[in-house]
Amino acid sequence: MTGNTHIIGGLAASLAFAQVSNYEPVLLVGAGVVGAIIPDICHGGSKIGRKFKVLSSLINTIFGHRSFTHSLLFLVLMAVLLNTFIDNDSIILGILIGMASHYILDMATKNGIKLLYPLKITVRLPVTTRTGGTVEYLVFAVLSLLTVYFGYGVFGNYF
């Protein structure tokens, strides 16, 4: 999936979670967007990879694309690191929710992800699409509608 689809996916997922939880919604949602782009640090052409070129190149050289940074191992390591250095559950959960949404969206592509890294098993959903294809634009549209729906549920009382 493209960066924009990952961002809207992280936004929709964190808004959905904010609707059923008591965490600070602004922090949760902001962190969800950040978390949604973190796994692509392994790709130099991604939104985050272009910002951190050296780190992105290093990670890609060691692990390749859609392996370690797209795995449950990375998600758990991030949870440990975040809990060690950040003292705000809304931010921690938002980042992890955004990362999980990224994984799910990339599992919907033909290339899938190495969710069980270091095992070399590729995980993909039963129905897949190409990155940047027509189906991705439909996914983007649905996620946009869900963002409005969940956003209204979370922030509707401010209007």
C-alpha positions as CSV (number, residue, x, y, z in Angstrom):
1,M,0.0,0.0,0.0
2,T,1.1,3.6,-0.5
3,G,2.0,5.9,2.3
4,N,-1.3,7.8,2.1
5,T,-3.3,4.6,2.4
6,H,-1.2,3.7,5.5
7,I,-1.8,7.1,7.0
8,I,-5.6,7.0,6.5
9,G,-5.6,3.4,7.8
10,G,-3.7,4.4,11.0
11,L,-6.1,7.3,11.4
12,A,-9.2,5.1,11.0
13,A,-7.9,2.4,13.3
14,S,-6.9,4.7,16.1
15,L,-10.2,6.6,15.8
16,A,-12.1,3.4,16.0
17,F,-10.1,2.4,19.1
18,A,-10.5,5.9,20.6
19,Q,-14.3,5.5,20.3
20,V,-14.4,2.4,22.6
21,S,-11.6,3.4,25.0
22,N,-11.0,6.1,27.6
23,Y,-7.6,7.1,26.3
24,E,-6.8,10.7,25.3
25,P,-8.1,10.8,21.7
26,V,-5.9,13.5,20.2
27,L,-2.7,11.8,21.4
28,L,-4.0,8.4,20.5
29,V,-4.9,9.4,16.9
30,G,-1.8,11.5,16.4
31,A,0.4,8.6,17.5
32,G,-1.7,6.2,15.3
33,V,-0.8,8.2,12.2
34,V,2.9,8.1,13.2
35,G,2.8,4.4,13.9
36,A,1.2,3.7,10.6
37,I,4.3,4.9,8.7
38,I,7.0,3.4,11.0
39,P,7.1,-0.1,9.5
40,D,8.2,1.3,6.1
41,I,11.5,2.7,7.6
42,C,12.9,-0.3,5.7
43,H,12.0,1.3,2.3
44,G,14.1,4.2,1.2
45,G,11.3,5.6,-1.0
46,S,8.7,5.7,1.7
47,K,7.6,8.8,3.6
48,I,9.6,7.9,6.7
49,G,12.5,6.4,4.7
50,R,13.1,9.7,2.8
51,K,13.3,11.5,6.2
52,F,15.7,9.0,7.8
53,K,17.8,8.0,4.7
54,V,20.8,6.5,6.5
55,L,18.7,4.5,9.0
56,S,16.4,3.4,6.2
57,S,19.3,2.2,4.1
58,L,20.9,0.4,7.0
59,I,17.7,-1.4,8.0
60,N,17.0,-2.3,4.3
61,T,20.6,-3.7,3.9
62,I,20.3,-5.8,7.0
63,F,16.7,-7.0,6.7
64,G,15.2,-6.1,3.3
65,H,11.7,-4.8,2.8
66,R,8.6,-6.1,4.6
67,S,10.5,-8.5,6.8
68,F,11.7,-7.5,10.3
69,T,9.9,-4.1,10.5
70,H,6.7,-5.8,9.4
71,S,6.8,-8.6,12.0
72,L,5.2,-9.4,15.3
73,L,8.8,-9.4,16.7
74,F,9.3,-5.8,15.7
75,L,5.8,-4.9,17.2
76,V,6.7,-6.5,20.5
77,L,10.2,-4.8,20.6
78,M,8.5,-1.5,19.8
79,A,6.0,-2.1,22.7
80,V,8.9,-2.8,25.1
81,L,10.9,0.3,23.9
82,L,7.8,2.6,24.0
83,N,6.9,1.4,27.5
84,T,10.5,2.0,28.6
85,F,10.8,5.5,27.3
86,I,7.3,7.0,27.0
87,D,5.1,7.5,30.0
88,N,1.8,8.0,28.2
89,D,-0.4,5.0,27.4
90,S,-2.4,7.0,24.7
91,I,0.8,7.6,22.7
92,I,2.1,4.0,23.2
93,L,-1.2,2.4,22.1
94,G,-1.7,4.8,19.2
95,I,1.7,3.9,17.8
96,L,1.1,0.2,18.2
97,I,-2.4,0.4,16.6
98,G,-1.0,2.4,13.7
99,M,1.7,-0.2,13.2
100,A,-0.9,-3.0,13.3
101,S,-3.0,-1.3,10.7
102,H,0.0,-1.0,8.5
103,Y,0.6,-4.7,8.8
104,I,-3.0,-5.6,7.9
105,L,-2.9,-3.3,4.9
106,D,0.3,-4.7,3.6
107,M,-1.0,-8.3,4.1
108,A,-3.7,-7.3,1.6
109,T,-1.0,-6.9,-1.1
110,K,0.3,-9.6,-3.4
111,N,3.8,-9.4,-1.8
112,G,2.4,-9.8,1.7
113,I,4.7,-9.5,4.8
114,K,7.0,-11.6,6.9
115,L,4.8,-11.4,9.9
116,L,6.5,-14.3,11.7
117,Y,10.1,-13.0,11.0
118,P,12.7,-14.5,11.4
119,L,10.7,-17.4,9.8
120,K,10.6,-16.8,6.0
121,I,6.9,-17.4,5.8
122,T,5.0,-14.7,3.7
123,V,1.6,-13.9,5.2
124,R,-1.1,-12.3,3.0
125,L,-4.8,-12.1,3.2
126,P,-7.0,-14.4,1.1
127,V,-7.8,-11.5,-1.2
128,T,-4.9,-9.3,-2.4
129,T,-4.3,-6.4,-4.7
130,R,-1.4,-4.5,-6.2
131,T,0.1,-1.5,-4.4
132,G,-1.2,1.7,-6.1
133,G,-3.9,-0.1,-8.1
134,T,-7.6,0.7,-8.5
135,V,-8.5,-1.6,-5.5
136,E,-6.1,0.3,-3.3
137,Y,-7.9,3.6,-4.2
138,L,-11.2,1.9,-3.2
139,V,-9.7,0.8,0.1
140,F,-8.5,4.4,0.6
141,A,-12.0,5.7,-0.1
142,V,-13.6,3.2,2.4
143,L,-11.0,4.1,5.0
144,S,-11.7,7.8,4.5
145,L,-15.4,7.2,5.1
146,L,-14.6,5.2,8.2
147,T,-12.4,8.0,9.4
148,V,-15.2,10.5,9.1
149,Y,-17.6,8.1,10.8
150,F,-15.3,7.3,13.7
151,G,-14.0,10.8,13.9
152,Y,-17.5,12.1,14.4
153,G,-18.0,9.5,17.1
154,V,-14.9,10.6,18.9
155,F,-14.9,14.4,18.3
156,G,-18.6,15.0,17.5
157,N,-19.3,16.5,20.9
158,Y,-16.9,19.4,20.1
159,F,-19.2,20.7,17.4
